[in-house]
Amino acid sequence: MKKFIIVIILMFIGITSFAQNKNAKSTIEVDGVCMMCKERIEKAAVRTKGVKSAVWDVKTHELKLIFDERKTNLETISQSIANVGHDTKAIIATDEAYGTVHNCCKYRDEAVKKDHEN
């Protein structure tokens, strides 16, 4: 009976360790308007432990990610991005964090958005 219980426990541990992907791919929407935003967003994402790759598209506002699900998740990555002043669908940057972005990066300002439409 002891052997049976040990086998069941080991199987459970094995199954749960395989349930998380070390090369998970996902896309999240992040607000921004320019190449300075791109650099800031990508840097914040990559500095999050477990993120292997982050590429943000200025036109589509999509951040394509490759990350280790055993070390991080989308909420943590979104929080890292919000901490440097950029809104995601999941987490809105605080006014204080938003205030730290350069004036040309004020994506909440309609005039700034229009300036970057060209």
N, CA and C atoms as an extended XYZ file, in Angstrom:
354
Properties=species:S:1:pos:R:3:atomname:S:1:resname:S:1:resid:I:1 pbc="F F F"
N         0.820       -1.200        0.000 N   MET     1
C         0.000        0.000        0.000 CA  MET     1
C         0.859        1.258        0.000 C   MET     1
N         1.953        1.253        0.781 N   LYS     2
C         2.833        2.424        0.825 CA  LYS     2
C         3.427        2.706       -0.540 C   LYS     2
N         3.830        1.633       -1.221 N   LYS     3
C         4.426        1.795       -2.555 CA  LYS     3
C         3.418        2.405       -3.520 C   LYS     3
N         2.183        1.965       -3.432 N   PHE     4
C         1.131        2.479       -4.301 CA  PHE     4
C         0.930        3.983       -4.074 C   PHE     4
N         0.886        4.414       -2.844 N   ILE     5
C         0.704        5.833       -2.512 CA  ILE     5
C         1.902        6.650       -3.002 C   ILE     5
N         3.091        6.131       -2.829 N   ILE     6
C         4.293        6.839       -3.286 CA  ILE     6
C         4.275        6.985       -4.804 C   ILE     6
N         3.874        5.933       -5.509 N   VAL     7
C         3.787        5.984       -6.971 CA  VAL     7
C         2.763        7.035       -7.403 C   VAL     7
N         1.632        7.074       -6.762 N   ILE     8
C         0.591        8.052       -7.083 CA  ILE     8
C         1.113        9.470       -6.847 C   ILE     8
N         1.782        9.703       -5.750 N   ILE     9
C         2.333       11.031       -5.448 CA  ILE     9
C         3.369       11.430       -6.491 C   ILE     9
N         4.254       10.525       -6.843 N   LEU    10
C         5.274       10.820       -7.852 CA  LEU    10
C         4.640       11.111       -9.211 C   LEU    10
N         3.604       10.387       -9.560 N   MET    11
C         2.898       10.648      -10.821 CA  MET    11
C         2.270       12.033      -10.804 C   MET    11
N         1.653       12.392       -9.696 N   PHE    12
C         1.025       13.708       -9.572 CA  PHE    12
C         2.061       14.816       -9.711 C   PHE    12
N         3.202       14.664       -9.056 N   ILE    13
C         4.277       15.664       -9.151 CA  ILE    13
C         4.773       15.761      -10.585 C   ILE    13
N         4.930       14.630      -11.246 N   GLY    14
C         5.383       14.627      -12.638 CA  GLY    14
C         4.406       15.314      -13.566 C   GLY    14
N         3.127       15.059      -13.370 N   ILE    15
C         2.100       15.667      -14.219 CA  ILE    15
C         2.066       17.174      -14.025 C   ILE    15
N         2.121       17.649      -12.796 N   THR    16
C         2.047       19.093      -12.560 CA  THR    16
C         3.289       19.815      -13.058 C   THR    16
N         4.435       19.155      -13.045 N   SER    17
C         5.638       19.828      -13.533 CA  SER    17
C         5.618       19.970      -15.049 C   SER    17
N         4.912       19.079      -15.739 N   PHE    18
C         4.811       19.189      -17.184 CA  PHE    18
C         3.684       20.114      -17.622 C   PHE    18
N         2.823       20.509      -16.720 N   ALA    19
C         1.671       21.340      -17.056 CA  ALA    19
C         2.062       22.767      -17.391 C   ALA    19
N         3.238       23.197      -16.973 N   GLN    20
C         3.654       24.562      -17.236 CA  GLN    20
C         4.695       24.577      -18.346 C   GLN    20
N         4.519       25.500      -19.270 N   ASN    21
C         5.341       25.587      -20.457 CA  ASN    21
C         6.510       26.541      -20.233 C   ASN    21
N         7.726       26.089      -20.522 N   LYS    22
C         8.873       26.972      -20.332 CA  LYS    22
C         9.101       27.884      -21.521 C   LYS    22
N         8.355       27.679      -22.605 N   ASN    23
C         8.431       28.562      -23.767 CA  ASN    23
C         7.023       28.966      -24.211 C   ASN    23
N         6.244       29.454      -23.266 N   ALA    24
C         4.874       29.882      -23.569 CA  ALA    24
C         4.912       31.121      -24.451 C   ALA    24
N         3.977       31.182      -25.379 N   LYS    25
C         3.864       32.341      -26.264 CA  LYS    25
C         2.510       32.990      -26.024 C   LYS    25
N         2.533       34.309      -25.981 N   SER    26
C         1.293       35.034      -25.775 CA  SER    26
C         1.435       36.439      -26.340 C   SER    26
N         0.308       37.081      -26.551 N   THR    27
C         0.283       38.457      -27.042 CA  THR    27
C        -0.639       39.263      -26.142 C   THR    27
N        -0.166       40.433      -25.719 N   ILE    28
C        -1.013       41.334      -24.944 CA  ILE    28
C        -0.989       42.712      -25.592 C   ILE    28
N        -2.037       43.468      -25.361 N   GLU    29
C        -2.123       44.822      -25.906 CA  GLU    29
C        -1.565       45.803      -24.884 C   GLU    29
N        -0.670       46.684      -25.368 N   VAL    30
C        -0.034       47.680      -24.505 CA  VAL    30
C        -0.143       49.038      -25.191 C   VAL    30
N        -0.600       50.052      -24.449 N   ASP    31
C        -0.730       51.394      -25.011 CA  ASP    31
C         0.616       52.094      -25.088 C   ASP    31
N         0.812       52.814      -26.197 N   GLY    32
C         2.021       53.586      -26.442 CA  GLY    32
C         1.903       54.210      -27.829 C   GLY    32
N         2.857       55.095      -28.184 N   VAL    33
C         2.717       55.799      -29.461 CA  VAL    33
C         3.987       55.873      -30.307 C   VAL    33
N         5.146       55.544      -29.755 N   CYS    34
C         6.370       55.806      -30.521 CA  CYS    34
C         7.470       54.788      -30.227 C   CYS    34
N         8.609       55.004      -30.858 N   MET    35
C         9.747       54.108      -30.684 CA  MET    35
C        10.335       54.196      -29.270 C   MET    35
N        10.220       55.358      -28.624 N   MET    36
C        10.663       55.462      -27.232 CA  MET    36
C         9.780       54.581      -26.345 C   MET    36
N         8.497       54.559      -26.636 N   CYS    37
C         7.571       53.690      -25.904 CA  CYS    37
C         7.956       52.227      -26.137 C   CYS    37
N         8.244       51.898      -27.389 N   LYS    38
C         8.625       50.528      -27.747 CA  LYS    38
C         9.806       50.063      -26.904 C   LYS    38
N        10.832       50.902      -26.810 N   GLU    39
C        12.022       50.546      -26.042 CA  GLU    39
C        11.683       50.342      -24.561 C   GLU    39
N        10.887       51.255      -24.009 N   ARG    40
C        10.525       51.194      -22.592 CA  ARG    40
C         9.681       49.949      -22.288 C   ARG    40
N         8.711       49.658      -23.146 N   ILE    41
C         7.809       48.516      -22.956 CA  ILE    41
C         8.587       47.202      -23.043 C   ILE    41
N         9.387       47.070      -24.089 N   GLU    42
C        10.149       45.835      -24.271 CA  GLU    42
C        11.151       45.617      -23.144 C   GLU    42
N        11.798       46.689      -22.725 N   LYS    43
C        12.785       46.580      -21.648 CA  LYS    43
C        12.101       46.158      -20.342 C   LYS    43
N        10.958       46.747      -20.043 N   ALA    44
C        10.231       46.390      -18.814 CA  ALA    44
C         9.800       44.926      -18.849 C   ALA    44
N         9.347       44.469      -20.006 N   ALA    45
C         8.910       43.079      -20.124 CA  ALA    45
C        10.081       42.118      -19.960 C   ALA    45
N        11.171       42.380      -20.670 N   VAL    46
C        12.318       41.470      -20.640 CA  VAL    46
C        12.988       41.443      -19.267 C   VAL    46
N        12.902       42.535      -18.536 N   ARG    47
C        13.481       42.575      -17.188 CA  ARG    47
C        12.656       41.786      -16.173 C   ARG    47
N        11.474       41.354      -16.565 N   THR    48
C        10.637       40.529      -15.700 CA  THR    48
C        11.209       39.111      -15.721 C   THR    48
N        11.494       38.572      -14.553 N   LYS    49
C        12.084       37.238      -14.456 CA  LYS    49
C        11.213       36.224      -15.193 C   LYS    49
N        11.828       35.465      -16.078 N   GLY    50
C        11.120       34.437      -16.829 CA  GLY    50
C        10.750       34.835      -18.240 C   GLY    50
N        10.847       36.129      -18.573 N   VAL    51
C        10.524       36.576      -19.926 CA  VAL    51
C        11.768       36.424      -20.793 C   VAL    51
N        11.606       35.709      -21.895 N   LYS    52
C        12.729       35.439      -22.789 CA  LYS    52
C        12.757       36.389      -23.976 C   LYS    52
N        11.583       36.797      -24.430 N   SER    53
C        11.507       37.673      -25.600 CA  SER    53
C        10.270       38.558      -25.497 C   SER    53
N        10.435       39.815      -25.926 N   ALA    54
C         9.310       40.754      -25.940 CA  ALA    54
C         9.490       41.695      -27.125 C   ALA    54
N         8.506       41.699      -28.024 N   VAL    55
C         8.567       42.575      -29.201 CA  VAL    55
C         7.228       43.290      -29.311 C   VAL    55
N         7.285       44.637      -29.207 N   TRP    56
C         6.066       45.453      -29.261 CA  TRP    56
C         5.961       46.130      -30.614 C   TRP    56
N         4.786       46.099      -31.223 N   ASP    57
C         4.535       46.727      -32.518 CA  ASP    57
C         3.855       48.073      -32.292 C   ASP    57
N         4.468       49.143      -32.791 N   VAL    58
C         3.969       50.507      -32.591 CA  VAL    58
C         2.572       50.679      -33.196 C   VAL    58
N         2.327       50.109      -34.359 N   LYS    59
C         1.042       50.315      -35.038 CA  LYS    59
C        -0.096       49.502      -34.428 C   LYS    59
N         0.161       48.243      -34.102 N   THR    60
C        -0.911       47.379      -33.597 CA  THR    60
C        -1.025       47.384      -32.075 C   THR    60
N         0.011       47.893      -31.393 N   HIS    61
C         0.094       47.923      -29.923 CA  HIS    61
C         0.145       46.520      -29.322 C   HIS    61
N         0.526       45.531      -30.123 N   GLU    62
C         0.626       44.159      -29.641 CA  GLU    62
C         2.037       43.872      -29.151 C   GLU    62
N         2.123       43.311      -27.959 N   LEU    63
C         3.392       42.875      -27.395 CA  LEU    63
C         3.416       41.350      -27.467 C   LEU    63
N         4.308       40.838      -28.309 N   LYS    64
C         4.451       39.389      -28.459 CA  LYS    64
C         5.500       38.909      -27.473 C   LYS    64
N         5.133       37.924      -26.680 N   LEU    65
C         5.983       37.449      -25.593 CA  LEU    65
C         6.315       35.966      -25.718 C   LEU    65
N         7.506       35.624      -25.277 N   ILE    66
C         7.893       34.245      -25.020 CA  ILE    66
C         8.404       34.249      -23.585 C   ILE    66
N         7.802       33.399      -22.747 N   PHE    67
C         8.157       33.417      -21.330 CA  PHE    67
C         8.009       32.033      -20.705 C   PHE    67
N         8.632       31.865      -19.568 N   ASP    68
C         8.602       30.613      -18.818 CA  ASP    68
C         7.470       30.694      -17.801 C   ASP    68
N         6.433       29.908      -18.014 N   GLU    69
C         5.265       29.922      -17.117 CA  GLU    69
C         5.596       29.440      -15.713 C   GLU    69
N         6.724       28.761      -15.555 N   ARG    70
C         7.125       28.300      -14.223 CA  ARG    70
C         7.677       29.454      -13.394 C   ARG    70
N         8.072       30.554      -14.073 N   LYS    71
C         8.698       31.675      -13.379 CA  LYS    71
C         7.854       32.946      -13.351 C   LYS    71
N         6.933       33.095      -14.302 N   THR    72
C         6.124       34.313      -14.362 CA  THR    72
C         4.791       34.028      -15.044 C   THR    72
N         3.949       35.049      -15.098 N   ASN    73
C         2.656       34.935      -15.778 CA  ASN    73
C         2.315       36.280      -16.413 C   ASN    73
N         1.238       36.319      -17.169 N   LEU    74
C         0.873       37.548      -17.891 CA  LEU    74
C         0.547       38.700      -16.952 C   LEU    74
N        -0.024       38.408      -15.815 N   GLU    75
C        -0.353       39.475      -14.866 CA  GLU    75
C         0.921       40.144      -14.333 C   GLU    75
N         1.917       39.345      -14.009 N   THR    76
C         3.185       39.892      -13.515 CA  THR    76
C         3.879       40.728      -14.591 C   THR    76
N         3.844       40.236      -15.822 N   ILE    77
C         4.451       40.977      -16.939 CA  ILE    77
C         3.698       42.291      -17.147 C   ILE    77
N         2.377       42.229      -17.118 N   SER    78
C         1.560       43.446      -17.277 CA  SER    78
C         1.858       44.456      -16.174 C   SER    78
N         2.051       43.973      -14.957 N   GLN    79
C         2.369       44.865      -13.837 CA  GLN    79
C         3.721       45.542      -14.052 C   GLN    79
N         4.702       44.808      -14.553 N   SER    80
C         6.023       45.391      -14.835 CA  SER    80
C         5.915       46.500      -15.868 C   SER    80
N         5.067       46.292      -16.861 N   ILE    81
C         4.877       47.300      -17.914 CA  ILE    81
C         4.125       48.507      -17.354 C   ILE    81
N         3.115       48.265      -16.544 N   ALA    82
C         2.370       49.361      -15.919 CA  ALA    82
C         3.267       50.168      -14.984 C   ALA    82
N         4.221       49.517      -14.353 N   ASN    83
C         5.139       50.216      -13.443 CA  ASN    83
C         6.011       51.248      -14.151 C   ASN    83
N         6.222       51.068      -15.470 N   VAL    84
C         7.018       52.055      -16.221 CA  VAL    84
C         6.126       53.043      -16.964 C   VAL    84
N         4.797       52.978      -16.722 N   GLY    85
C         3.894       53.998      -17.225 CA  GLY    85
C         3.021       53.637      -18.400 C   GLY    85
N         2.939       52.364      -18.768 N   HIS    86
C         2.121       51.975      -19.926 CA  HIS    86
C         0.972       51.077      -19.514 C   HIS    86
N        -0.222       51.404      -20.023 N   ASP    87
C        -1.433       50.640      -19.734 CA  ASP    87
C        -1.460       49.344      -20.548 C   ASP    87
N        -1.976       48.289      -19.930 N   THR    88
C        -2.292       47.056      -20.645 CA  THR    88
C        -3.781       46.815      -20.458 C   THR    88
N        -4.311       45.816      -21.120 N   LYS    89
C        -5.727       45.491      -20.931 CA  LYS    89
C        -5.984       45.063      -19.487 C   LYS    89
N        -5.011       44.394      -18.885 N   ALA    90
C        -5.188       43.851      -17.534 CA  ALA    90
C        -4.929       44.876      -16.436 C   ALA    90
N        -3.925       45.741      -16.629 N   ILE    91
C        -3.511       46.659      -15.565 CA  ILE    91
C        -3.279       48.053      -16.133 C   ILE    91
N        -3.893       49.033      -15.504 N   ILE    92
C        -3.725       50.441      -15.883 CA  ILE    92
C        -2.595       51.033      -15.038 C   ILE    92
N        -1.683       51.733      -15.701 N   ALA    93
C        -0.574       52.371      -14.991 CA  ALA    93
C        -1.119       53.441      -14.044 C   ALA    93
N        -0.476       53.592      -12.912 N   THR    94
C        -0.871       54.652      -11.982 CA  THR    94
C        -0.548       55.998      -12.615 C   THR    94
N        -1.199       57.051      -12.130 N   ASP    95
C        -0.913       58.396      -12.641 CA  ASP    95
C         0.543       58.766      -12.393 C   ASP    95
N         1.077       58.322      -11.269 N   GLU    96
C         2.476       58.597      -10.947 CA  GLU    96
C         3.417       57.927      -11.952 C   GLU    96
N         3.159       56.660      -12.281 N   ALA    97
C         3.992       55.949      -13.257 CA  ALA    97
C         3.833       56.574      -14.641 C   ALA    97
N         2.589       56.888      -15.024 N   TYR    98
C         2.335       57.525      -16.324 CA  TYR    98
C         3.055       58.868      -16.414 C   TYR    98
N         3.126       59.583      -15.318 N   GLY    99
C         3.788       60.888      -15.290 CA  GLY    99
C         5.284       60.826      -15.561 C   GLY    99
N         5.873       59.641      -15.426 N   THR   100
C         7.314       59.505      -15.662 CA  THR   100
C         7.673       59.345      -17.133 C   THR   100
N         6.703       59.046      -17.998 N   VAL   101
C         7.032       58.873      -19.416 CA  VAL   101
C         7.293       60.233      -20.055 C   VAL   101
N         8.107       60.231      -21.081 N   HIS   102
C         8.470       61.457      -21.802 CA  HIS   102
C         7.214       62.117      -22.370 C   HIS   102
N         7.237       63.430      -22.534 N   ASN   103
C         6.067       64.169      -23.027 CA  ASN   103
C         5.585       63.675      -24.386 C   ASN   103
N         6.494       63.238      -25.255 N   CYS   104
C         6.058       62.755      -26.580 CA  CYS   104
C         5.418       61.368      -26.487 C   CYS   104
N         5.494       60.752      -25.315 N   CYS   105
C         4.960       59.401      -25.117 CA  CYS   105
C         3.629       59.399      -24.364 C   CYS   105
N         3.032       60.540      -24.144 N   LYS   106
C         1.789       60.643      -23.367 CA  LYS   106
C         0.609       60.129      -24.203 C   LYS   106
N         0.506       58.811      -24.306 N   TYR   107
C        -0.478       58.141      -25.160 CA  TYR   107
C        -1.919       58.384      -24.743 C   TYR   107
N        -2.162       58.872      -23.552 N   ARG   108
C        -3.530       59.185      -23.109 CA  ARG   108
C        -3.989       60.547      -23.633 C   ARG   108
N        -3.071       61.351      -24.109 N   ASP   109
C        -3.348       62.696      -24.617 CA  ASP   109
C        -3.683       62.616      -26.114 C   ASP   109
N        -4.892       63.058      -26.481 N   GLU   110
C        -5.345       62.979      -27.872 CA  GLU   110
C        -4.438       63.763      -28.825 C   GLU   110
N        -3.909       64.889      -28.395 N   ALA   111
C        -3.019       65.694      -29.251 CA  ALA   111
C        -1.731       64.921      -29.549 C   ALA   111
N        -1.218       64.242      -28.584 N   VAL   112
C         0.009       63.437      -28.780 CA  VAL   112
C        -0.288       62.278      -29.731 C   VAL   112
N        -1.439       61.646      -29.565 N   LYS   113
C        -1.821       60.559      -30.476 CA  LYS   113
C        -1.888       61.050      -31.922 C   LYS   113
N        -2.495       62.220      -32.120 N   LYS   114
C        -2.601       62.788      -33.461 CA  LYS   114
C        -1.227       63.084      -34.038 C   LYS   114
N        -0.316       63.588      -33.233 N   ASP   115
C         1.044       63.889      -33.699 CA  ASP   115
C         1.757       62.636      -34.200 C   ASP   115
N         1.406       61.488      -33.669 N   HIS   116
C         2.088       60.250      -34.039 CA  HIS   116
C         1.361       59.457      -35.118 C   HIS   116
N         0.256       59.959      -35.622 N   GLU   117
C        -0.514       59.244      -36.655 CA  GLU   117
C         0.160       59.239      -38.007 C   GLU   117
N         1.014       60.144      -38.274 N   ASN   118
C         1.643       60.250      -39.613 CA  ASN   118
C         2.344       59.029      -39.980 C   ASN   118
